[in-house]
Amino acid sequence: MRTTRRQWLKAMGLGAGAALCGPLVSRIARGDPGMPRRFVFVVEGNCFEPITMLSDAGRAAIQATADIGNQRWWYRSYRHDAPLVVADDFAGAPALGALTPELAAKTSVVFGLSSRIVGGGHSASHGALSSSRTVGGAPGGPTIDAHVAAIEGVRDGAPFDAVRLGLNSSNSPLDFGTCAYEKGRGAPMILQPRSAFDSLFGSVGDAGSRASFARRRGLLDYAAGDVQRSLAAFSGSGRERLKLERYLESLEELTRRHERLLSLETQLEAARPEPPDTNPLYAGDPLDRFAAQMQLATAALQGGLTNVAVVGSGTGGAFNMTYSSVSSVGRHDLHHGSGGNATYRDAIHEVTRRQFATIAQMASALDAVPENDGTMLDHTAIVFIGDNGEQHHSTASEFPIVVIGGGALGHAAGQTVVYPGLSSDGHRQVSNLWNTIGYWAGEALDEFGAEGPSRRAPGPLAELMG
């Protein structure tokens, strides 16, 4: 007999105290779990190549209409005018070896979607998730994570609208070049796993972390009181007063989050991943730190901290990392030399294989948690996408994409789908995938992004809709 998530929580000691653990757990304890909707966007900087996701079945379907030979990308070769849809277990796909049969049945690989509005090149910055162009570092519109996180049925009272984590080759603690709340306003991504751990799990960390978390509340109270006193004595312009009022609103929101984190103590302790001081991933190469950030994102979902997560690797334009466990050559030089150097090409593909193995670990962890009549993975759609398209110097003509989970949200899985090429009326764009995500989030999202007259067709991708 299937174990329900309610029973799973009780087995972890969360059932009796669920009333203190926020809307999600309280709802489960009442036997009223509703429809959780979660979304994870994993973004690889400067592409992952289509060949790494091409299975034997997918190759046969494309090969029936066009000879792609040993090409690493082939968007110019498409000759079909209707989507190719093939049931797939993803055998033979170089980077998908970590898919168990159970996960393969919950996975779709998608080829043929373009997003030329974003520009391509080395990086489309916010464009991959927004289907709009970033100009001078300023996003052209909101990214899909911010859009779905604002939907009430997705947020569902979680302390964080979204958790955004990553790493890149810059020395900055934050990246504002991957996600955006709205046009012209980037959303911060935490680039240091240790800082991310403290932000998410400091309230249930070691004694020092807990003390720091407690002091933060005092600072918030002091700052809010200071602003309130300033407002009481303020005699300036309406615009300046509005700035103070918005600052106070931000402080009040942070205070509410602080209290919510305290109320989630029991389930956060259960979900908390291994801390930085004992977890070797935090001191490893970029692939290890990517795994640490993915662990944190998984724990944030399991602990009820958020229902939307973004994890970036080399995004925001700073992609030139050196994966020392794979190669001593930096990513940029690997790409430039890969045309005539099989060792460089294989290193690029090995990075993708290991990244996807980490994504599969997240999927497996979520699939192990019962929820409603399925698992957490059935209520979570994980999307893996590159931030610029199909190759190093991309024209954004094709974005290979992997979607795992989300069956209870409406994802039709266990398939490879190949959309027609740019010259066909049947061609579709990445924005159509974001329309699909909108429907899974409970919104009839038929347009997203800034394609304008270059939009081929509005609405979701029917082939992914169960």
C-alpha positions in Angstrom: 0.0 0.0 0.0 1.3 3.5 -0.9 2.6 5.6 2.0 1.0 9.0 2.0 3.1 12.1 2.6 1.1 12.7 5.7 2.2 9.3 7.0 5.8 10.1 5.9 5.8 13.3 7.8 4.4 11.6 10.9 7.2 9.0 10.6 9.7 11.9 10.7 8.0 13.2 13.8 6.3 16.1 12.1 2.7 15.0 12.3 1.9 16.2 15.9 3.6 19.5 15.5 2.3 20.2 11.9 0.1 23.1 13.0 3.3 25.0 13.8 5.0 24.2 10.5 3.2 26.4 8.0 0.4 26.0 5.5 1.8 23.1 3.5 2.5 20.8 6.4 -0.6 21.9 8.3 -2.7 21.1 5.3 -1.2 17.7 4.9 -1.8 16.9 8.6 -5.5 17.8 8.2 -5.6 15.4 5.3 -6.3 18.3 2.9 -3.1 18.4 0.8 -4.6 20.3 -2.2 -2.5 20.5 -5.4 1.2 21.5 -4.7 2.8 23.1 -7.7 6.6 23.4 -7.8 9.1 24.4 -10.4 12.9 24.1 -10.7 14.9 25.8 -13.4 18.5 24.6 -13.8 20.4 26.8 -16.2 23.7 26.0 -17.7 25.9 28.9 -18.9 27.1 29.0 -22.5 25.1 26.0 -23.6 24.9 22.3 -23.3 25.0 20.6 -26.7 22.0 18.8 -28.2 24.1 15.7 -28.9 24.4 15.0 -25.2 20.6 14.5 -24.9 20.0 12.6 -28.1 18.9 9.0 -27.5 18.9 6.2 -30.0 15.2 6.5 -30.5 15.4 10.3 -30.9 18.2 10.0 -33.5 16.2 7.4 -35.5 13.2 9.8 -35.6 15.3 12.7 -36.8 17.3 10.6 -39.2 14.1 9.4 -40.9 13.7 13.0 -42.2 17.3 14.4 -42.2 20.8 13.1 -42.1 22.4 14.6 -39.0 25.4 12.2 -39.0 27.8 13.0 -36.2 26.8 16.6 -35.8 26.8 18.1 -32.3 24.0 20.4 -33.2 21.8 20.3 -36.3 19.1 22.9 -36.3 19.8 23.7 -39.9 19.1 20.1 -40.9 15.4 19.8 -39.9 13.1 19.0 -42.8 9.9 18.0 -41.0 6.8 20.3 -40.6 5.0 18.6 -37.7 6.5 17.6 -34.3 8.2 14.3 -34.1 7.1 12.5 -31.0 8.7 9.2 -30.0 8.3 7.2 -26.8 11.7 7.0 -25.3 13.7 5.4 -22.5 16.7 7.6 -23.5 19.0 4.7 -24.1 22.2 5.9 -25.9 21.9 9.6 -24.8 25.4 10.4 -23.7 24.5 12.6 -20.7 21.3 10.8 -19.6 22.8 7.6 -18.1 21.7 8.6 -14.6 18.0 8.2 -15.5 16.6 5.2 -13.8 13.6 3.5 -15.6 11.3 5.2 -13.1 12.8 8.7 -13.8 12.9 8.1 -17.6 9.1 7.5 -17.5 8.8 11.0 -16.0 11.1 12.7 -18.4 10.8 14.5 -21.7 13.7 15.7 -24.0 12.7 18.6 -26.3 14.6 19.7 -29.4 13.8 22.4 -32.0 12.7 25.3 -29.8 14.3 28.6 -30.7 14.5 32.0 -28.9 16.3 34.3 -31.3 14.8 37.4 -29.6 17.4 36.8 -26.8 20.4 37.2 -29.1 22.4 34.1 -28.3 26.2 34.7 -28.4 28.1 33.6 -25.3 25.2 34.3 -23.0 21.6 35.5 -23.3 21.7 36.5 -19.6 18.1 36.8 -18.4 16.9 36.0 -21.8 16.8 32.2 -21.5 14.2 32.4 -18.7 12.5 35.6 -19.9 12.3 35.2 -23.7 13.3 38.8 -24.0 16.5 40.5 -24.7 18.9 41.8 -22.1 20.5 45.1 -23.2 23.3 46.7 -21.2 22.8 44.2 -18.4 19.1 45.3 -18.0 16.5 42.5 -18.3 13.9 42.9 -21.0 11.2 41.4 -18.8 10.5 39.1 -15.9 11.9 35.6 -15.9 9.5 32.6 -15.7 10.6 31.8 -12.2 9.5 35.2 -10.9 6.2 35.0 -12.9 5.1 31.6 -11.5 6.4 32.4 -8.0 3.9 35.3 -8.0 0.9 32.9 -8.6 -0.9 32.4 -5.3 -1.4 28.7 -5.9 2.3 28.3 -6.3 3.6 30.5 -3.5 1.1 28.9 -1.0 2.5 30.8 2.0 6.1 29.7 1.5 8.6 32.0 3.2 10.6 32.6 0.0 8.9 33.4 -3.3 11.8 31.7 -5.0 15.2 30.4 -4.0 17.9 31.4 -6.6 21.3 29.7 -6.2 24.3 29.4 -8.5 27.9 29.8 -9.3 30.0 31.4 -12.0 33.5 32.6 -12.7 33.1 36.0 -11.1 34.2 36.9 -7.6 30.8 38.4 -6.8 28.7 37.1 -3.9 25.5 37.7 -6.0 24.5 37.4 -9.6 21.8 39.8 -11.0 22.3 38.6 -14.6 20.2 35.4 -14.7 16.8 36.1 -13.1 14.5 39.2 -13.1 11.5 40.4 -11.2 10.4 42.6 -14.1 11.8 44.7 -16.9 14.9 46.5 -15.8 15.1 44.9 -12.3 17.2 41.8 -11.8 16.6 39.2 -9.1 19.7 38.2 -7.0 21.1 34.7 -7.2 23.4 33.6 -4.3 26.7 32.4 -5.7 28.3 31.1 -2.5 26.9 27.8 -1.2 27.9 28.6 2.4 26.0 31.9 2.2 23.1 30.1 0.7 23.1 27.5 3.5 23.1 30.3 6.2 20.3 32.1 4.4 18.1 29.1 4.1 19.0 27.0 7.1 20.7 29.3 9.5 17.8 29.2 11.9 18.4 25.4 12.4 22.2 25.5 12.0 24.9 25.3 14.6 25.0 27.5 17.7 26.7 30.3 15.8 24.3 30.2 13.0 21.3 30.3 15.3 22.7 33.2 17.3 23.4 35.1 14.0 19.8 34.4 12.9 18.4 35.6 16.2 20.5 38.9 16.0 19.1 39.5 12.6 15.6 39.9 14.1 16.9 42.6 16.4 18.5 44.4 13.5 15.2 44.2 11.5 13.2 45.6 14.4 15.7 48.5 14.9 15.7 49.4 11.2 11.9 49.3 11.0 11.6 51.5 14.1 14.0 53.9 12.6 12.1 54.2 9.4 8.8 54.6 11.2 10.2 57.5 13.2 11.5 59.0 10.0 8.1 58.8 8.4 6.4 60.3 11.5 8.7 63.4 11.2 8.9 63.4 7.4 7.8 66.6 5.5 9.4 66.0 2.2 8.0 65.2 -1.3 5.5 62.4 -2.0 8.1 60.5 -4.0 10.7 60.5 -1.2 8.0 59.4 1.3 7.1 56.6 -1.1 10.7 55.4 -1.1 10.6 55.2 2.7 7.3 53.4 2.8 8.5 50.8 0.3 11.7 50.3 2.4 9.5 49.8 5.5 7.4 47.3 3.5 10.5 45.4 2.6 11.6 45.3 6.3 8.2 44.1 7.4 8.3 41.3 4.7 11.7 40.2 6.0 10.4 40.2 9.6 7.4 38.0 8.5 9.9 35.7 6.8 12.0 35.5 9.9 8.9 34.4 11.9 7.9 31.9 9.3 11.3 30.3 9.4 11.1 30.0 13.2 7.7 28.3 12.8 9.2 25.8 10.3 11.9 24.7 12.7 10.9 21.1 13.0 10.6 20.4 9.3 13.7 22.4 8.4 15.7 20.3 10.8 14.4 17.2 9.1 15.2 18.5 5.6 18.5 20.3 6.4 21.3 19.0 4.2 24.8 18.3 5.5 26.3 21.6 6.7 29.3 23.3 5.0 31.9 22.4 7.7 31.5 18.7 7.1 30.3 18.6 3.5 33.3 18.3 1.1 31.2 19.6 -1.8 31.5 23.2 -0.5 35.3 23.2 -1.0 35.4 21.3 -4.3 35.5 22.4 -8.0 32.6 24.0 -9.8 30.9 20.6 -10.3 31.0 19.9 -6.6 29.7 23.4 -5.7 26.9 23.0 -8.2 26.0 19.8 -6.4 26.0 21.6 -3.1 23.6 24.3 -4.5 21.4 21.5 -5.9 21.3 19.9 -2.5 20.2 23.2 -0.9 17.5 23.7 -3.5 16.2 20.2 -2.9 16.2 20.7 0.8 14.4 24.0 0.4 11.6 22.4 -1.5 11.4 19.5 0.9 11.4 21.8 3.9 8.6 24.0 2.6 10.9 27.1 2.2 9.8 27.7 -1.4 8.0 26.1 -4.3 10.2 27.7 -7.0 14.0 27.3 -7.3 16.6 28.4 -9.9 20.1 26.9 -9.9 22.5 28.4 -12.4 26.0 27.2 -13.4 28.2 29.8 -15.2 25.2 32.0 -16.0 24.9 35.7 -16.2 27.8 35.8 -18.7 30.5 34.6 -16.3 30.8 31.1 -17.7 34.5 30.6 -18.1 35.0 28.2 -15.2 37.7 25.5 -14.9 36.3 22.1 -13.9 39.5 20.8 -12.5 38.0 17.3 -11.9 37.4 17.1 -15.6 40.1 19.2 -17.3 42.7 21.8 -16.5 41.5 23.9 -19.5 38.9 26.7 -18.9 35.5 26.4 -20.4 36.0 29.1 -23.0 39.1 27.5 -24.4 37.5 24.1 -24.3 34.8 25.3 -26.6 37.1 27.1 -29.0 39.4 24.1 -29.3 36.7 21.4 -29.4 36.2 21.4 -33.1 39.6 19.8 -33.7 40.3 18.3 -30.3 38.2 15.3 -29.3 39.6 15.5 -25.8 38.2 19.0 -25.4 34.8 18.0 -26.8 34.6 15.0 -24.5 35.4 17.2 -21.5 32.5 19.6 -22.4 30.2 16.6 -22.7 31.5 15.1 -19.4 30.6 18.3 -17.6 27.1 18.0 -18.9 26.9 14.4 -18.0 27.9 15.1 -14.4 25.6 18.1 -14.1 22.7 16.0 -15.3 23.6 13.2 -12.8 23.2 15.8 -10.1 19.9 16.9 -11.5 18.8 13.2 -11.5 19.8 13.1 -7.8 17.3 15.9 -7.0 14.6 14.2 -9.0 15.2 10.9 -7.2 15.1 12.6 -3.8 11.8 14.3 -4.6 10.5 11.0 -6.1 11.2 9.3 -2.8 8.8 11.5 -0.9 5.1 10.5 -1.0 2.6 13.2 -1.8 -1.1 12.9 -2.5 -1.5 9.9 -4.8 2.1 10.2 -6.1 5.3 11.8 -5.1 6.8 15.3 -4.7 8.4 14.8 -8.1 5.0 14.3 -9.6 4.1 17.8 -8.3 7.5 19.3 -9.3 8.6 20.1 -12.9 12.4 20.3 -13.2 13.6 22.1 -16.4 17.2 21.9 -17.6 18.1 24.6 -20.2 21.2 26.3 -21.5 21.4 30.1 -21.3 22.3 30.8 -24.9 21.3 28.0 -27.2 22.9 25.0 -28.8 26.6 26.0 -29.1 29.3 28.2 -27.8 28.7 31.1 -30.2 25.0 30.5 -30.5 22.4 32.1 -32.7 19.7 31.0 -30.2 18.2 28.9 -33.0 17.8 25.8 -30.8 17.6 25.3 -27.1 17.8 21.6 -26.1 15.7 21.1 -23.0 15.0 18.4 -20.5 11.9 18.3 -18.3 11.6 15.8 -15.4 8.6 15.3 -13.2 5.4 17.3 -13.1 3.1 14.5 -14.1 0.4 15.5 -11.7 0.7 19.1 -13.1 0.0 17.9 -16.6 3.4 16.9 -18.1 3.1 14.1 -20.7 6.5 12.4 -20.2 8.6 9.4 -21.4 9.2 10.9 -24.8 11.5 12.9 -27.1 9.8 15.7 -28.9 11.5 17.3 -31.9 9.8 20.5 -33.2 10.2 21.6 -36.8 13.0 24.0 -37.8 13.0 27.8 -38.1 11.7 27.8 -41.7 8.6 25.7 -40.9 5.2 27.1 -39.9 5.2 24.3 -37.3 8.3 25.8 -35.5 7.9 26.7 -31.9 9.8 28.8 -29.4 11.1 28.6 -25.8 8.4 31.0 -24.8 5.9 28.3 -25.7 7.6 26.1 -23.1 7.1 28.9 -20.5 3.4 29.1 -21.6 3.2 25.4 -20.8 4.8 26.0 -17.4 2.2 28.7 -16.8 -0.6 26.2 -17.5 1.0 23.7 -15.1 1.1 26.5 -12.5 -2.6 27.0 -12.9 -2.6 30.0 -15.2 -3.8 30.2 -18.8 -0.5 31.7 -19.9 -0.7 32.0 -23.7 1.9 34.7 -24.2 5.1 35.3 -22.4 8.2 37.2 -23.4 8.9 40.0 -25.8 8.9 38.3 -29.2 6.2 40.5 -30.6 5.7 40.0 -34.4 8.4 37.2 -34.3 6.1 35.0 -32.1 5.3 32.0 -34.2 2.2 30.9 -32.2 0.9 31.6 -28.7 0.1 29.1 -26.1 1.5 25.9 -24.6 3.2 23.0 -26.3 0.4 20.5 -26.9 2.9 17.6 -27.1 3.9 18.1 -23.5 0.4 18.5 -22.1 -1.0 15.3 -20.6 
